[in-house]
Amino acid sequence: MLRKDTIKRVLTGLALMSLLLAFAMPGRALAVKEWVFPEGSYIIPMDSQYQPEGDNGIFEAYGLVYKLLQQGVTVYWCVNEEKTSPDAVDFSIDKNTGDPPFPAYPVTVINDAGDGAAIPTDIIEYKGGPFVINTSRYDVKQLVDQIIADWNTEHGENVNIHEAQRDFIAPVSRVMRGTPPKIALLDEGKNVTILQNYLVLAGLSDYMGLIYDLVTPQDIINGAIDQNPYTGEEPYNILWAPHWEGSKKYTSKTWDPVSQSYVGTASGTLSEADETIVVQKVADFLDRGNALFAECASIEVFEWHPDGHFLASSGIAKNGLKNGTTITYHYNDPTSPYTQIGDWTFDLEGGHIHNWKAIPIDDATYPSGSGYNSTVVRYLYGDGTLDTGYSGPSTNGDNWDMYVAGHYKGDPSKGYVVYLAGHKYVQETVVGGTKVCVKWDKKKNKCKQWDTIGGTVTATPINTAAVRYVLNTLLNLRYDVIPKEFIRSSPVTTSDNQMFLGSFEYPGFKGHFRSYNSNLSSAEPGDEYYDSALLIPNADNRLLIFDRYGELLEFNTTNISAADVGIVDSGTSPFTSLEILINSFRGKTAKQDKDGNWYYSESWKLGPVKHSTPALVTYDNVTVGGQPLRIAYVADGWGILHAFYAPVDSNPANDQLDASSFSGEVMGHSLTNVQPGGELWAYLPGDYLPYLHDQRNMVTLDVSPKTAKVLV
């Protein structure tokens, strides 16, 4: 994502004097992150008063937010940047001349006591990082209502949603747009179950290939998270390692106070040489600016391996505090999206690593005397009585960490690392299904590990705060991936105070096409309205066309043969050589899971916009929401011309894009509720077909489109 100060510099170059005047103008009383939301906006509460945990609504709220983002709805994550505790108020709405908010789904009045009586107060307070959706546009409200209705049909009306009956101001920590990037889940046999439990709680089941891909240690050794050596593309930006024991060489070792090191005999099936390769590749992954979320045993491996020490220079001591004992918890930085737990409290749970300290340790000055790098934030730590069974370098029960984050090796230009103690904060119950043996102990001649195939999975939260830490991290971590975005093409500004600009990531050559607020006298000049790269339909639903002898045809296996693209077709549908090639250009990639089963995974669909200045065409004979239809045509380095819906702002004086969605038909393809910035169609020249099997960038179209109005 381009930094907002970068966009402001672009605007400065376009109109320096106007920008200086804009910042000199009085009346900009609102803080940078404060937004005015209009009457009718939806609020998803995230505290126990309005989102009680008994029906899993607090967790399903994350799943609903994911669905909204997936459908192109912008969601605002509101966190008060001045609050001093997790249960402090993020924002409030007073009654004033209107009524206070009321729950829209389900329509049951909730008061301060949560007993269903009439609301007795004139002020409604929201805590725990609530989510807000601006539904002032009728078409957005229609879309959101349909998504919520579909969600309620599938999951029940568990997520309480309030509809504001007056305008209100809320501090926005994250403006979330587009589906979060896929996660590479480091799996050694059990981690998929861990993730599945969290997804079940959030209402997101059966999402492999969209939310996550499984990668085994051997996959990583074979290059699963390596940067593409030819294009520089990153296959993933986020790696999650819920519980990876490596070669288990640390599990079996004990602390030796004489040598000041862990000693003992290693055990495990993964060789230490292979473990070293995995740790080195994860280190390279972080060095390139990507992000890691590690839990439990994974923390120990990454911090004790000589090629690790991602956050602590000399490793960690572990498990000085015991589960079930009295612990005083310290919640730091309650203004971070990672730490939004509302009025729930954390409790220590079992696990290979359920608390730790960074070495070297000087208990008198900890943490200033610890081995953490300077970027580390200790989100959660506890004080208690040192476990009598503990053997390690610490001498007391104070300052044991459970949740920390910081940059790899202390370099803010490198990847972001988040550590959370434990890994299983959800209890799983399976009804039905068949038990199968997944790990056999040859020496003892018996099954060592069981799994259940099929059946119905029920996930019960053991620790609400910890589950929220996990879901917060998975939702927020993409914003801490180091941006590598560049601009070469020229921007285009319009009379309705919009600026359109293409860009590209390097290495990787992913493209972006954004609309920004160019109203220099507004409160938020340079604010992003949308990124079209995040609004392209799924591969199966988008309209991609090509030409053959003057006829426009849809780009699919019905209209394209193996001979057309110069390959010999083989394999079984839907994974034949031809289908895999065609789908790769439509926007999904064929992959294999650890068992060798093929599946399709959605991929990035906009190539690098390096030299193409967009062409904006207004069609006066077609109106959308009372404004003429406007389409932005922009070409990318993959040889594809994109037509994006770039609506005219009906109220350019304010700080928001006021425009309706578009519905219509192109070549018999129905377009319904296309949101501003959404792709209407895309075109690939037919004479490229013989070269598609090369899978190389088609630079011929990487220029500015030319348009003309022709009388026919």
C-alpha positions in Angstrom: 0.0 0.0 0.0 1.3 3.5 -0.9 1.9 5.6 2.2 -0.5 8.5 2.6 2.4 10.9 2.8 3.5 9.7 -0.6 0.1 10.6 -2.1 0.3 14.0 -0.4 3.7 14.5 -2.1 2.1 13.7 -5.4 -0.7 16.2 -4.7 1.9 18.7 -3.7 3.6 18.3 -7.0 0.3 18.9 -8.8 -0.7 22.0 -6.8 1.8 23.0 -4.1 0.3 26.4 -3.4 -3.2 25.0 -3.0 -2.0 22.4 -0.6 -0.2 25.0 1.5 -3.4 27.1 1.6 -5.4 24.0 2.6 -3.2 23.3 5.6 -3.4 26.9 6.6 -7.2 27.0 6.6 -8.9 27.1 10.0 -11.6 24.6 11.1 -9.7 21.4 10.9 -10.5 20.4 14.4 -10.8 16.7 13.9 -7.7 14.5 14.5 -6.2 12.8 11.5 -7.8 9.4 12.4 -11.2 10.7 13.4 -14.0 10.1 10.9 -17.6 11.4 10.9 -20.0 8.5 10.2 -23.5 9.4 9.0 -26.8 8.3 10.4 -27.6 4.8 9.4 -24.0 3.5 9.7 -23.7 -0.1 11.1 -21.6 -0.7 14.2 -20.4 -4.2 15.1 -19.8 -4.0 18.9 -16.8 -6.0 20.2 -17.3 -6.0 24.0 -19.2 -8.4 26.3 -22.0 -5.9 27.0 -23.3 -5.8 23.4 -21.6 -8.9 22.0 -21.8 -11.6 24.7 -19.7 -14.7 24.1 -22.4 -17.3 24.8 -23.4 -17.6 21.2 -19.9 -17.1 19.6 -21.1 -13.8 18.2 -17.8 -12.1 19.3 -15.9 -14.6 17.1 -18.3 -14.7 14.2 -17.9 -10.9 14.0 -14.5 -11.6 12.5 -15.9 -14.0 10.0 -18.6 -11.5 9.0 -16.0 -8.8 8.6 -14.0 -11.2 6.3 -17.1 -11.8 4.2 -17.8 -8.1 3.9 -14.2 -7.4 2.8 -14.4 -10.3 0.4 -17.5 -8.7 -1.3 -15.7 -5.3 -1.6 -17.3 -3.5 1.4 -15.0 -1.1 3.3 -14.8 -1.8 7.0 -13.5 0.7 9.5 -11.7 -0.7 12.6 -12.2 1.9 15.3 -9.7 2.1 18.2 -9.2 5.1 20.5 -5.6 6.0 20.3 -5.6 7.7 23.7 -7.1 4.9 25.8 -5.0 3.4 28.6 -6.6 0.0 29.1 -8.2 -2.7 26.9 -11.6 -2.1 28.4 -11.6 1.6 28.0 -14.1 3.3 25.6 -13.2 3.6 21.9 -16.1 6.0 21.1 -19.5 6.8 22.3 -22.8 8.1 20.8 -25.0 10.4 22.8 -28.7 10.7 22.3 -28.8 14.4 21.5 -31.7 15.1 19.1 -31.9 11.6 17.8 -32.3 8.2 19.3 -29.3 6.1 20.4 -28.2 3.2 18.3 -30.2 0.0 18.4 -29.4 -3.6 17.4 -30.3 -4.3 13.8 -29.5 -8.0 13.7 -31.2 -9.4 15.8 -33.7 -6.6 16.6 -33.5 -6.9 20.4 -32.8 -3.9 22.6 -29.7 -4.3 24.7 -29.2 -2.1 27.8 -26.2 -1.6 30.0 -27.1 -4.6 32.1 -27.6 -6.8 29.0 -31.0 -8.0 30.2 -33.1 -6.8 27.2 -34.7 -3.9 29.0 -35.1 -0.5 27.4 -31.9 1.5 27.1 -31.9 3.9 30.2 -29.0 6.0 29.2 -28.5 8.8 26.6 -24.9 7.6 25.9 -23.9 4.3 24.2 -20.3 3.3 24.7 -18.3 1.0 22.4 -15.2 -0.8 23.6 -12.8 -3.6 22.4 -12.1 -2.3 18.9 -15.6 -2.2 17.2 -16.1 -2.3 13.4 -18.1 0.3 11.5 -19.6 0.2 8.0 -20.8 3.3 6.3 -24.1 2.4 4.7 -25.2 5.9 3.7 -25.2 4.8 0.1 -28.4 2.9 -0.7 -26.6 0.3 -2.9 -24.0 -0.3 -0.2 -26.7 -0.8 2.4 -28.4 -3.2 0.0 -25.2 -5.2 -0.4 -24.4 -5.2 3.3 -27.9 -6.2 4.3 -27.8 -9.1 1.8 -24.4 -10.3 3.1 -25.7 -10.1 6.7 -28.9 -11.9 5.8 -27.0 -14.7 4.1 -24.6 -14.9 7.0 -27.5 -15.2 9.5 -29.2 -17.9 7.4 -26.0 -19.9 7.5 -24.9 -19.2 11.1 -27.8 -17.8 13.0 -28.3 -14.3 14.3 -25.4 -14.4 16.7 -23.6 -11.2 15.6 -25.3 -8.2 17.1 -25.1 -5.2 14.8 -26.2 -1.7 15.8 -27.6 0.9 13.4 -26.7 4.5 14.4 -29.7 6.9 14.5 -27.5 10.0 14.3 -24.2 11.1 13.0 -21.2 10.2 15.2 -17.4 10.6 15.3 -15.1 7.6 15.8 -11.3 7.1 15.7 -10.4 4.9 12.8 -7.3 2.8 13.3 -7.6 0.7 10.1 -9.5 1.4 6.9 -9.8 -2.2 5.7 -10.5 -2.9 2.0 -10.2 -6.1 0.0 -9.9 -9.8 1.1 -6.9 -10.3 3.4 -4.0 -12.1 1.8 -3.7 -15.8 2.1 -1.7 -17.3 4.9 1.0 -19.9 4.6 0.2 -22.3 7.4 3.3 -24.2 8.6 1.8 -27.7 9.2 3.4 -30.8 10.6 0.3 -32.8 10.9 -1.7 -31.1 13.7 -1.7 -27.4 12.9 -4.5 -27.6 10.3 -6.8 -28.7 13.2 -5.7 -25.7 15.3 -6.5 -23.3 12.5 -9.7 -25.1 11.6 -10.9 -24.6 15.2 -10.4 -20.8 15.0 -12.1 -20.7 11.6 -15.1 -22.7 12.9 -15.5 -20.2 15.7 -15.3 -17.3 13.2 -17.8 -19.1 10.9 -15.3 -19.6 8.2 -15.0 -23.3 7.4 -13.6 -25.1 4.4 -11.5 -22.2 3.2 -8.2 -23.8 2.2 -7.0 -22.1 -0.9 -8.7 -18.8 -0.1 -7.8 -18.0 3.5 -4.7 -20.3 3.8 -2.5 -22.8 2.1 -0.8 -25.6 4.0 3.0 -25.8 3.8 5.0 -28.5 5.4 8.6 -28.1 6.6 9.6 -30.1 3.5 7.6 -27.7 1.3 9.5 -24.8 2.8 12.8 -26.7 2.2 11.6 -27.1 -1.4 11.0 -23.4 -1.8 7.3 -22.9 -0.9 8.0 -19.4 0.7 10.9 -18.5 -1.6 10.8 -15.3 -3.7 10.4 -16.1 -7.4 13.9 -15.7 -8.8 12.7 -14.5 -12.1 9.8 -12.1 -11.2 10.6 -11.4 -7.6 7.0 -12.3 -6.6 6.3 -13.4 -3.1 4.1 -16.5 -2.9 2.9 -15.4 0.6 3.3 -12.3 2.8 2.3 -14.0 6.0 3.5 -17.3 7.6 1.7 -18.7 10.6 3.4 -21.4 12.7 1.0 -22.4 15.5 3.1 -25.2 16.8 6.3 -26.3 15.1 8.7 -28.3 17.2 11.5 -28.5 14.6 13.9 -31.3 15.3 12.7 -31.2 19.0 16.2 -30.6 20.1 15.1 -27.9 22.5 12.2 -29.8 23.9 14.5 -32.4 25.5 17.1 -30.1 26.8 17.4 -28.5 30.3 19.1 -25.4 31.5 22.6 -25.7 32.9 23.4 -22.8 35.2 27.2 -23.6 35.1 27.5 -23.3 31.3 24.6 -20.8 31.1 23.1 -22.8 28.2 20.5 -25.6 27.5 22.1 -29.1 27.4 20.8 -32.5 26.7 20.0 -35.0 23.9 17.9 -34.0 20.9 15.0 -36.1 19.7 12.6 -35.9 16.8 12.0 -37.0 13.2 13.2 -33.9 11.5 16.9 -33.7 11.2 18.8 -30.7 12.6 20.1 -30.0 9.1 16.6 -29.7 7.7 15.5 -27.6 10.7 18.3 -25.3 9.9 17.2 -24.9 6.3 13.6 -24.1 7.4 14.8 -21.5 9.9 17.1 -19.9 7.4 14.3 -19.7 4.8 11.9 -18.2 7.3 14.7 -15.7 8.2 15.1 -14.8 4.5 11.3 -14.5 4.3 11.3 -11.9 7.1 14.4 -10.2 5.7 12.4 -9.4 2.5 9.7 -7.6 4.6 7.1 -10.4 5.1 5.4 -11.2 8.4 5.5 -14.2 10.8 2.9 -15.2 13.5 4.4 -17.9 15.7 3.0 -19.6 18.7 4.0 -22.1 21.4 6.9 -24.4 20.3 7.5 -22.4 17.2 8.7 -19.5 19.3 11.3 -21.7 21.0 12.7 -23.0 17.7 12.9 -19.6 16.0 14.5 -17.9 19.1 16.9 -20.7 20.0 18.3 -21.7 16.7 21.6 -20.0 15.8 20.1 -18.7 12.6 17.0 -17.5 14.4 17.0 -15.0 17.2 14.4 -13.0 15.3 13.4 -10.8 18.3 15.8 -11.9 21.1 19.5 -11.7 20.6 20.4 -14.7 22.7 17.3 -16.9 23.0 14.6 -17.3 25.6 13.9 -18.9 28.9 10.5 -20.7 29.1 7.6 -21.5 31.4 8.6 -19.7 34.7 4.9 -19.3 35.6 2.7 -22.3 36.0 -0.9 -22.7 34.8 -3.6 -22.4 37.4 -1.5 -20.1 39.7 -2.2 -16.5 40.7 -0.8 -14.2 38.0 -1.0 -10.5 37.7 -1.3 -9.6 34.0 0.0 -6.4 32.5 -1.8 -5.3 29.3 0.4 -2.9 27.3 -0.4 -0.7 24.3 -4.2 -1.0 24.4 -4.4 1.2 21.3 -3.0 -1.4 18.9 -5.4 -3.4 16.8 -3.5 -6.5 18.0 -4.6 -6.0 21.6 -8.3 -5.4 21.2 -10.0 -7.7 23.7 -12.5 -5.3 25.3 -13.4 -6.3 28.8 -12.3 -10.0 28.6 -9.2 -11.0 30.4 -6.4 -13.4 29.5 -5.7 -16.6 31.4 -2.6 -18.8 31.1 -3.3 -22.0 29.3 -1.3 -25.2 28.7 1.1 -25.5 25.9 4.7 -26.3 25.2 5.6 -22.6 25.6 3.0 -20.7 27.7 5.3 -17.9 28.9 8.9 -16.9 28.3 11.7 -14.3 28.9 14.3 -13.0 26.7 18.0 -13.8 27.5 20.2 -12.3 28.8 18.1 -11.5 31.9 18.8 -9.0 34.6 15.7 -9.2 36.7 16.4 -5.9 38.5 16.2 -3.9 35.2 14.0 -6.1 33.0 12.9 -5.4 30.3 15.5 -2.7 29.7 18.3 -5.2 30.4 16.7 -8.0 28.3 17.9 -9.4 25.0 14.9 -8.0 23.0 15.7 -5.7 20.1 14.6 -2.1 20.4 11.5 -2.5 18.2 9.8 -5.1 20.4 6.5 -4.2 22.1 5.5 -6.5 25.0 1.7 -6.5 24.6 1.1 -8.9 27.5 3.2 -10.2 30.4 2.6 -11.5 33.8 4.0 -11.5 37.4 3.6 -14.4 39.7 5.4 -17.0 41.8 8.3 -18.8 40.0 7.3 -22.4 39.3 9.1 -24.8 41.7 9.7 -27.1 38.7 11.3 -24.4 36.6 15.0 -24.8 35.7 16.4 -21.8 33.9 18.3 -18.5 34.0 15.6 -16.5 35.8 15.4 -16.1 39.5 11.8 -14.8 40.0 8.3 -14.9 38.7 8.0 -11.4 37.4 7.9 -10.2 33.8 7.1 -13.4 31.9 5.9 -12.7 28.4 2.8 -14.1 26.7 2.3 -11.8 23.7 5.0 -9.7 22.0 5.8 -8.2 18.6 8.6 -6.4 16.8 10.6 -6.2 13.6 13.1 -8.9 12.5 16.5 -8.2 14.0 15.3 -4.8 15.1 15.2 -3.3 11.7 12.0 -1.4 10.9 12.5 -2.0 7.2 12.4 -5.8 7.8 9.5 -8.1 8.5 7.1 -8.0 11.5 7.1 -10.9 14.0 4.3 -11.6 16.4 4.7 -14.3 19.2 1.7 -15.6 21.3 2.2 -18.1 24.1 0.3 -21.4 23.8 -1.6 -22.3 20.6 -4.8 -24.1 21.5 -7.3 -21.8 23.1 -10.2 -23.7 21.6 -11.6 -27.1 22.6 -12.8 -29.3 19.6 -15.6 -31.7 19.7 -16.3 -34.0 16.7 -19.7 -35.7 16.2 -19.7 -38.5 13.7 -16.9 -39.2 11.3 -14.3 -42.0 11.2 -11.2 -42.3 13.3 -8.1 -43.0 11.4 -4.5 -43.5 12.5 -2.2 -40.8 11.2 1.0 -41.7 13.0 2.2 -45.2 13.7 4.8 -46.0 16.4 6.8 -48.8 14.8 8.8 -49.6 18.0 5.7 -50.0 20.2 3.6 -51.4 17.3 0.6 -49.2 18.0 -1.1 -46.0 16.8 0.6 -42.9 18.2 -1.8 -40.3 16.9 -5.5 -40.4 15.8 -7.5 -38.1 13.6 -11.1 -37.9 12.7 -12.2 -37.8 9.1 -15.7 -36.3 8.4 -18.3 -35.6 11.0 -19.4 -32.2 12.4 -16.8 -30.1 14.2 -17.8 -28.0 17.2 -15.3 -25.5 18.6 -15.7 -24.2 22.1 -13.6 -21.2 23.3 -11.4 -21.9 26.3 -10.1 -18.4 26.5 -11.9 -15.6 24.8 -9.2 -13.0 25.1 -6.6 -15.4 23.7 -8.8 -16.3 20.7 -9.3 -12.6 20.0 -5.5 -12.1 20.1 -5.2 -14.8 17.4 -8.0 -13.4 15.2 -6.8 -9.8 15.7 -3.3 -10.9 14.6 -4.6 -12.7 11.5 -6.8 -9.7 10.5 -4.2 -7.0 11.2 -0.8 -8.6 10.3 -1.1 -7.7 6.6 -0.8 -4.0 7.5 2.7 -4.7 9.0 4.0 -6.3 5.8 6.7 -3.8 4.6 5.4 -2.1 1.4 7.5 -2.2 -1.7 5.4 -0.1 -4.0 6.6 2.3 -6.7 5.1 4.8 -9.1 6.2 5.4 -12.7 3.0 6.3 -14.5 1.4 9.8 -14.4 -1.6 10.5 -12.3 -4.9 11.8 -13.7 -7.0 14.3 -11.8 -10.7 15.1 -12.4 -13.1 18.0 -11.7 -14.9 15.9 -9.0 -11.8 16.0 -6.8 -10.5 12.5 -7.6 -6.9 11.5 -8.5 -6.4 8.1 -10.3 -3.0 6.5 -10.1 -1.4 3.2 -11.1 1.6 1.6 -9.3 3.5 -1.7 -8.9 5.2 -3.7 -6.3 8.9 -4.6 -6.8 10.0 -7.3 -6.6 6.9 -9.3 -7.5 5.3 -6.9 -10.0 1.8 -6.9 -8.5 -0.2 -3.9 -9.8 -2.5 -1.4 -8.0 -4.9 1.2 -9.4 -6.3 3.6 -6.8 -8.6 6.6 -6.5 -7.7 9.3 -4.0 -9.4 12.3 -2.6 -7.7 15.3 -4.3 -9.7 18.0 -2.6 -6.9 20.0 -1.1 -9.1 22.0 1.2 -10.7 19.0 2.7 -9.8 17.5 6.1 -8.3 14.4 4.5 -6.5 15.2 1.2 -4.8 12.2 -0.2 -7.2 9.7 1.5 -7.6 6.5 -0.5 -11.1 5.8 -1.8 -10.4 2.3 -3.3 -7.8 0.0 -4.8 -9.2 -1.7 -7.9 -6.7 -4.6 -7.5 -8.7 -5.7 -4.5 -12.1 -5.4 -6.3 -11.5 -7.7 -9.2 -14.1 -10.6 -9.1 -13.0 -14.2 -8.4 -11.5 -16.0 -11.4 -14.7 -17.9 -12.1 -16.9 -14.8 -12.1 -14.8 -12.1 -13.9 -15.3 -11.3 -17.6 -12.0 -11.7 -19.4 -12.3 -11.5 -23.2 -10.0 -11.9 -26.2 -10.4 -11.3 -30.0 -10.2 -13.8 -32.8 -10.5 -12.5 -36.4 -12.5 -9.5 -35.2 -14.9 -11.5 -32.9 -14.8 -10.9 -29.1 -15.0 -14.2 -27.1 -14.7 -15.0 -23.5 -11.3 -16.2 -22.4 -12.0 -19.8 -21.3 -11.4 -23.4 -22.3 -14.6 -23.4 -24.4 -13.2 -20.9 -26.8 -9.5 -21.8 -26.5 -7.8 -25.1 -27.4 -4.5 -26.6 -26.5 -3.3 -26.0 -30.1 -4.2 -22.3 -29.8 -1.8 -21.9 -26.9 0.9 -24.3 -28.2 0.7 -27.0 -25.6 -0.1 -30.7 -25.5 -3.1 -31.1 -23.2 -2.9 -33.8 -20.5 -4.4 -34.5 -17.1 -7.9 -34.9 -15.7 -10.4 -32.1 -15.6 -10.5 -29.6 -13.9 -6.7 -29.8 -13.7 -5.7 -30.5 -17.3 -2.7 -28.6 -18.7 -5.0 -26.3 -20.7 -7.3 -25.6 -17.8 -4.4 -24.8 -15.4 -2.9 -22.4 -18.0 -6.2 -20.6 -18.8 -7.1 -20.3 -15.1 -3.7 -18.9 -14.3 -4.5 -15.9 -16.5 -8.1 -15.7 -15.2 -6.7 -15.4 -11.6 -6.3 -18.8 -9.9 -3.4 -21.1 -9.5 -3.4 -24.9 -9.4 -1.6 -26.3 -6.3 -1.2 -29.5 -4.4 -1.7 -30.2 -0.7 0.6 -32.3 1.4 -1.3 -35.5 0.3 -0.9 -34.7 -3.4 -4.4 -33.6 -4.0 -4.9 -30.8 -6.5 -6.9 -27.6 -5.7 -7.2 -24.1 -7.1 -6.0 -21.1 -5.1 -7.1 -17.5 -6.0 -4.2 -15.3 -7.1 -3.4 -11.7 -7.7 -5.2 -10.4 -10.8 -3.7 -7.0 -11.7 -0.3 -6.9 -13.2 2.2 -4.1 -12.7 1.0 -0.7 -13.8 4.4 0.8 -14.8 3.9 3.0 -17.8 0.1 3.1 -18.3 -1.5 6.4 -17.5 -5.2 5.7 -17.2 -7.7 6.9 -19.8 -11.0 8.1 -18.3 -14.0 7.9 -20.5 -17.4 9.4 -19.5 -20.5 8.0 -21.2 -23.1 10.7 -21.2 -25.9 8.4 -22.5 -25.6 6.0 -19.6 -26.3 7.3 -16.0 -25.6 5.6 -12.7 -27.2 7.2 -9.6 -27.9 10.3 -11.6 -24.3 10.7 -12.8 -22.9 9.7 -16.2 -21.1 6.4 -16.3 -17.3 6.8 -16.2 -14.8 4.0 -16.9 -11.1 4.0 -16.3 -9.1 2.0 -18.8 -5.6 1.0 -17.7 -3.1 -1.6 -19.1 -0.8 -3.8 -17.0 2.5 -5.5 -17.6 0.8 -8.9 -18.0 -0.6 -7.8 -21.3 -4.2 -7.2 -20.1 -6.3 -4.1 -20.5 -8.7 -3.5 -17.6 -11.9 -1.6 -17.6 -12.6 -0.3 -14.0 -15.8 1.4 -12.9 -14.6 4.9 -11.8 -17.8 6.7 -10.8 -18.2 10.4 -10.7 -18.5 11.7 -7.1 -21.9 13.3 -6.7 -20.7 15.3 -3.7 -17.1 16.2 -4.3 -17.0 18.8 -1.6 -16.9 16.3 1.3 -14.3 13.7 2.3 -16.1 10.6 1.0 -16.8 9.1 -2.3 -20.5 9.4 -2.9 -21.4 7.2 -5.8 -23.8 4.3 -6.6 -22.9 0.8 -7.6 -23.2 -0.3 -11.3 -25.4 -3.0 -12.7 -25.6 -4.0 -16.4 -24.7 -6.6 -19.0 -21.6 -7.1 -21.2 -21.5 -9.8 -23.8 -24.3 -11.6 -22.0 -22.3 -11.5 -18.8 -24.4 -10.0 -15.9 -22.7 -7.3 -13.8 -24.5 -6.8 -10.5 -23.7 -4.2 -7.8 -20.2 -3.5 -9.1 -18.7 -1.3 -6.4 -16.7 1.9 -7.2 -13.3 0.7 -8.5 -14.6 -2.8 -9.4 -13.5 -4.4 -12.7 -16.2 -4.5 -15.4 -14.3 -6.5 -17.9 -10.7 -7.1 -19.0 -9.2 -7.8 -22.5 -6.3 -9.8 -23.7 -5.2 -9.6 -27.4 -5.9 -12.7 -29.3 -2.5 -12.7 -31.0 -0.9 -13.4 -27.6 -2.4 -16.9 -27.4 0.6 -18.7 -28.9 2.9 -17.1 -26.3 0.8 -17.7 -23.1 2.6 -20.9 -22.3 5.8 -18.9 -21.7 4.1 -17.4 -18.6 6.1 -14.2 -19.3 5.0 -10.5 -19.0 3.4 -9.2 -22.2 4.9 -5.7 -22.2 3.2 -4.6 -25.5 0.1 -3.3 -23.6 2.1 -1.6 -20.9 1.3 1.8 -22.3 -1.4 4.5 -21.9 -4.6 3.6 -23.7 -5.9 6.0 -26.4 -9.7 6.5 -26.7 -11.9 8.3 -29.2 -15.6 9.0 -29.6 -16.6 7.6 -33.0 -20.0 8.1 -34.7 -21.2 4.8 -36.2 
